[in-house]
Amino acid sequence: MNTLFIILIGLLISSLGFYLRIRKKDQGVDSWYYLSCVREFKKSKKIPIKLPNYLLDIEEQWYPPGFSIFLSIFPFNLLKKYQSLIGPLIDSLQLAFVYFFTCFVTGNITTAIFAGLIYALTYTLIVENSNLNSRGFGSFLFSLTLIFLYKFILSQNIWWLVAVIIFGFFLLMSHKMATQALVFLLFGLAGVFYDWRYLAILGAIFLAAFIFSKGFYWKILKGHKEILLFWKKNLTKLRAHQLYHSPIYGKEDQGEKKIYPVFHQEGIRGFFTHTKRLLGHNPWIVFIIFLPFALNSCSFMINFLFSWLFLIYFLIVLTTYFPPLRFLGEGYKYIKFAILPQSLLVGIMITENYSFLWLFSLISLINLYAILKIFKPISETKNETLEEIINTIKKSPAEGIMCLPANLSDLITFFTKKKVLWGTHSSGWDKIEEFFPVLQKPIEYFFEKYNLNFLLMTKNFAEVKDFKLSSGFNIILENADYLLFEYKKI
């Protein structure tokens, strides 16, 4: 078939995926942290990146810096202006990779089209890649590492092994959840194929991370351990409301005993809630039921991809339904690490048996409807009410801001360059527990302990009367969306 035609089809499918991912133009909550890291790294050119304005973090950032370093390649003003396009663009590049890789290994453009459309229309990928964050970057590195691993095991070519270690190193330095998925998968593949090389390669990747980071990866691991232990301890408070689920400020009908657990509900209700969430994020999962019966090939490629797919979904099941492992992250967030083999294998299955075409069409329509309904285009005009808040804080000589909800903190410190009562990026999880996920101390306690001066709150976060603020708090600015208080010790 004409190469130009194959490329053109691939570009069309990738463009569809990109369009669906940019409809919302969501700036997200991670964007400003990464932009702060990029701004600092461009100045210092040093790792670890240091951000002194997070009062509940240590100054050294032990969060994997790979994505920030990658972003620093580009002009900062360009990143700031087009930040909402970066996540969709990275995931669309992986979509193109899935299409062309499928076309290459199967020699069938129809299979590649099905695989590309499945990837383009997967709801969870659109949710996770509609703004600037490291998830799509980590997912792409994960896919490349596994494909290079497949090529090495198949060919025994040492250069494929070199590629595995290089991209595995970048993965470990870029995304923690991808690291967890890689460790689980390589242990699983070693068991499935009775092949020690998978574990040796995993060891080589970690060794490369320690060597080429000059030991900094040890700090990344320490930070990784801290966040896992924090959520293991506070898992029942996952997705809690910081104020209303607080033992200090909680309402009678939202007290601790009645509301916990928030995310991981128990019993039959919890089972169906989690199952509904998994199906909503990835309806293509229903095809997996038919894969063992519909794919008759015994090739190593099919076995490798199916093992990859099965093991990631096994990890999803464990972290969703098995309470002792839920601290490893919300199970549905691992779906993206299985989308490449899922897209390719389901594409092959449909091409070999067109009786599945009706199911493909039905799921495609359901996904497209959900995407177009939920991700409606929004204006990218400046939020003038927030800009007013930022200017007020910048002009003041005072430091120290508490934001409620806390996810405003990254944005505020990025624009004001002032200290905020926030963390969750590096080490310091012992300090954050009294503030997050729920307030364990009165608000005045934090203002005295950290010498804070401003309380910024979105109006839809809570009723002002529920804060039970002392007379030391005075409103200095109020607009349609926000309240800004200044605190003076009585």
PyMOL commands that set and color helices and strands:
alter all, ss='L'
color gray80, all
select helices_A, chain A and resi 3-22+31-44+66-71+76-81+83-106+109-120+123-128+135-155+158-172+176-193+197-212+216-233+235-237+252-254+256-259+267-281+283-289+291-294+300-321+323-328+331-352+354-374+384-395+406-416+429-432+443-449+464-467
alter helices_A, ss='H'
color red, helices_A
select strands_A, chain A and resi 401-404+454-458+473-478+482-487
alter strands_A, ss='S'
color yellow, strands_A
deselect
rebuild
show_as cartoon
